[in-house]
Amino acid sequence: MAPSRSRAPDQHFPPQWGQMADLRVLRAGVEEWDKLSTWRKDMSRLGWRLLQVSTSGDELVAVFGKTKHPV
């Protein structure tokens, strides 16, 4: 997947995602990612959804999101 022109090189999600959801970005090596299954399950249990997984060099980058509630 080619990066979008509207994204900064170090940003792993489209800017409009930040307007619609609270976001958390997890960066981990491949070996570390396998060890974090419990953490990923906890995020899901708390209402966070895994939106995207990509790679950056030798790291996996996971973007979790939770819909923002209007105030």
N, CA and C of each residue as an Amber inpcrd file, in Angstrom:
protein
   213
   0.8400000  -1.1750000   0.0000000   0.0000000   0.0000000   0.0000000
   0.8850000   1.2390000   0.0000000   0.6850000   2.1050000  -0.9230000
   1.4830000   3.3300000  -1.0130000   0.9860000   4.3400000   0.0050000
   1.9120000   5.0800000   0.6400000   1.4840000   6.0790000   1.6140000
   0.6850000   7.1960000   0.9580000  -0.2960000   7.6930000   1.6670000
  -1.1060000   8.8080000   1.1720000  -0.2660000  10.0780000   1.1910000
  -0.4900000  10.9610000   0.2500000   0.2740000  12.2150000   0.1990000
  -0.0480000  13.1290000   1.3740000  -1.2230000  12.9550000   1.9950000
  -1.6060000  13.8310000   3.1000000  -1.0260000  13.3890000   4.4350000
  -0.3490000  12.2660000   4.4720000   0.2270000  11.7570000   5.7120000
   1.6770000  12.2090000   5.8610000   2.0710000  12.4740000   7.1040000
   3.4760000  12.7100000   7.3940000   4.1820000  11.3630000   7.3070000
   5.4890000  11.3340000   7.0070000   6.1870000  10.0610000   6.8530000
   6.1140000   9.1620000   8.0940000   6.0190000   9.7510000   9.2820000
   5.9770000   8.9480000  10.5050000   4.5610000   8.7120000  11.0140000
   3.5520000   9.1720000  10.2940000   2.1660000   8.9880000  10.7080000
   1.6000000   7.7860000   9.9580000   1.0580000   6.8290000  10.6970000
   0.6270000   5.5670000  10.1080000  -0.8760000   5.4670000   9.9230000
  -1.5630000   6.6060000   9.9020000  -3.0030000   6.6000000   9.6960000
  -3.4140000   7.9260000   9.0640000  -4.5430000   7.9520000   8.3630000
  -5.0100000   9.2000000   7.7500000  -5.3750000  10.2370000   8.8170000
  -5.1300000  11.5130000   8.5760000  -5.4050000  12.5630000   9.5730000
  -6.8540000  12.5960000  10.0390000  -7.8190000  12.2860000   9.1560000
  -9.2270000  12.3620000   9.5520000  -9.5870000  11.3170000  10.6120000
  -8.8060000  10.2450000  10.7540000  -9.0790000   9.2650000  11.8050000
  -9.0080000   9.9290000  13.1710000  -8.0770000  10.8540000  13.3590000
  -7.9140000  11.5420000  14.6330000  -9.0830000  12.4380000  14.9830000
  -9.8590000  12.8560000  13.9900000 -11.0380000  13.6870000  14.2450000
 -12.2190000  12.8430000  14.6950000 -12.2450000  11.5720000  14.3170000
 -13.3820000  10.7090000  14.5980000 -13.1670000   9.7670000  15.7710000
 -11.8990000   9.5220000  16.1280000 -11.6210000   8.5180000  17.1570000
 -10.3960000   8.9050000  17.9710000 -10.3690000   8.4230000  19.2160000
  -9.1430000   8.4770000  20.0070000  -8.2710000   7.3590000  19.4710000
  -6.9970000   7.6220000  19.2930000  -6.1030000   6.6480000  18.6770000
  -4.9380000   6.3120000  19.5910000  -4.4940000   5.0780000  19.5320000
  -3.2970000   4.6240000  20.2250000  -2.4690000   3.8720000  19.1990000
  -1.1820000   4.1640000  19.1460000  -0.2930000   3.5100000  18.1950000
   0.7070000   2.6740000  18.9860000   0.7960000   1.4090000  18.6440000
   1.7270000   0.4850000  19.2820000   2.7870000   0.1090000  18.2650000
   4.0530000   0.2960000  18.6370000   5.1680000  -0.1040000  17.7820000
   5.9000000  -1.2290000  18.4990000   6.1270000  -2.3460000  17.7930000
   6.7950000  -3.4900000  18.4160000   7.5200000  -4.3030000  17.3600000
   8.6000000  -4.9310000  17.7770000   9.2840000  -5.8730000  16.8970000
   8.4070000  -7.1000000  16.7180000   8.6860000  -7.8870000  15.6970000
   7.8590000  -9.0570000  15.3950000   7.7870000 -10.0030000  16.5950000
   8.9050000 -10.2560000  17.2520000   8.9270000 -11.1510000  18.4020000
   8.1010000 -10.5840000  19.5600000   8.1850000  -9.2770000  19.7890000
   7.4180000  -8.6320000  20.8620000   5.9300000  -8.6750000  20.5820000
   5.5320000  -8.5280000  19.3020000   4.1190000  -8.5070000  18.9320000
   3.4410000  -9.8130000  19.3500000   4.1010000 -10.9410000  19.1400000
   3.5300000 -12.2300000  19.5220000   3.3220000 -12.3290000  21.0290000
   4.1730000 -11.6920000  21.8190000   4.0700000 -11.7500000  23.2760000
   2.9690000 -10.8510000  23.8190000   2.3890000  -9.9860000  22.9840000
   1.4230000  -9.0030000  23.4640000  -0.0310000  -9.3940000  23.2140000
  -0.3080000 -10.6770000  23.0360000  -1.6850000 -11.0900000  22.7530000
  -2.6240000 -10.7380000  23.9060000  -2.1540000 -10.8520000  25.1380000
  -2.9880000 -10.4960000  26.2940000  -3.3120000  -9.0080000  26.2650000
  -2.3290000  -8.1830000  25.9380000  -2.5480000  -6.7350000  25.8780000
  -3.5630000  -6.3990000  24.7900000  -3.4530000  -7.0560000  23.6390000
  -4.3970000  -6.8110000  22.5500000  -5.8120000  -7.2110000  22.9540000
  -5.9530000  -8.3260000  23.6590000  -7.2690000  -8.7570000  24.1380000
  -7.8440000  -7.7510000  25.1310000  -6.9980000  -7.2270000  26.0170000
  -7.4520000  -6.2130000  26.9820000  -7.9310000  -4.9550000  26.2660000
  -7.2320000  -4.5370000  25.2220000  -7.6520000  -3.3590000  24.4570000
  -9.0410000  -3.6080000  23.8610000  -9.2660000  -4.7710000  23.2920000
 -10.5730000  -5.1030000  22.7100000 -11.6560000  -5.1090000  23.7810000
 -11.3490000  -5.6760000  24.9320000 -12.3180000  -5.7400000  26.0220000
 -12.7140000  -4.3440000  26.4840000 -11.8020000  -3.3850000  26.4000000
 -12.0630000  -2.0060000  26.8290000 -12.6860000  -1.1510000  25.7280000
 -13.0240000  -1.7650000  24.6020000 -13.7160000  -1.0450000  23.5440000
 -12.8370000  -0.5060000  22.4290000 -11.5510000  -0.7970000  22.4540000
 -10.6440000  -0.3550000  21.3930000 -10.6840000  -1.3660000  20.2600000
 -10.6210000  -0.8860000  19.0170000 -10.6170000  -1.7610000  17.8500000
  -9.2860000  -1.6260000  17.1290000  -8.7760000  -2.7370000  16.6610000
  -7.5570000  -2.7190000  15.8640000  -7.9330000  -2.2260000  14.4730000
  -7.4170000  -1.0510000  14.0910000  -7.7870000  -0.4280000  12.8250000
  -6.8460000  -0.7790000  11.6950000  -5.5700000  -0.9040000  12.0240000
  -4.5930000  -1.1120000  10.9580000  -3.3090000  -1.6640000  11.5390000
  -2.6780000  -2.5410000  10.7940000  -1.3410000  -3.0350000  11.1320000
  -0.4800000  -2.8320000   9.9030000   0.6810000  -2.2270000  10.0980000
   1.6160000  -2.0200000   8.9970000   3.0290000  -2.2530000   9.5170000
   3.9970000  -2.1330000   8.6480000   5.3850000  -2.2890000   9.0630000
   6.1410000  -0.9960000   8.8180000   7.1320000  -0.7840000   9.6560000
   8.0250000   0.3560000   9.5200000   9.4260000  -0.1590000   9.8390000
  10.2000000  -0.4210000   8.8150000  11.5070000  -1.0330000   9.0300000
  11.3170000  -2.4370000   9.5720000  11.9060000  -2.7230000  10.7400000
  11.7630000  -4.0510000  11.3380000  10.7040000  -4.0740000  12.4440000
   9.8350000  -3.0620000  12.4800000   8.7780000  -2.9860000  13.4850000
   7.4020000  -3.1790000  12.8570000   6.4960000  -3.7230000  13.6520000
   5.0770000  -3.7250000  13.3070000   4.4590000  -2.5180000  13.9890000
   3.5480000  -1.8520000  13.3040000   2.8810000  -0.6780000  13.8490000
   1.3850000  -0.9610000  13.8270000   0.7730000  -0.9830000  15.0160000
  -0.6630000  -1.2490000  15.1150000  -1.3580000   0.0220000  15.5710000
  -2.4560000   0.3520000  14.9040000  -3.2420000   1.5310000  15.2690000
  -4.5760000   1.0400000  15.8240000  -4.8370000   1.3970000  17.0950000
  -6.1000000   1.0790000  17.7510000  -6.9230000   2.3510000  17.8320000
  -8.2320000   2.2210000  17.6960000  -9.1140000   3.3780000  17.7650000
 -10.3370000   3.1070000  18.5990000 -10.8530000   4.1870000  19.1770000
 -12.0810000   4.1430000  19.9680000 -12.8700000   5.3850000  19.5860000
 -14.1140000   5.2120000  19.1420000 -14.9150000   6.3240000  18.6570000
 -15.0390000   7.3950000  19.7350000 -14.8320000   8.6570000  19.3150000
 -14.9820000   9.7810000  20.2350000 -16.4610000  10.0320000  20.4770000
 -16.7930000  10.3880000  21.7060000 -18.1620000  10.7410000  22.0340000
 -18.2900000  12.2630000  21.9830000 -19.3020000  12.7880000  21.2930000
 -19.4700000  14.2460000  21.2250000 -19.7420000  14.8260000  22.6130000
 -19.1990000  16.0120000  22.8370000 -19.4040000  16.6870000  24.1320000
 -20.3750000  17.8130000  24.0140000
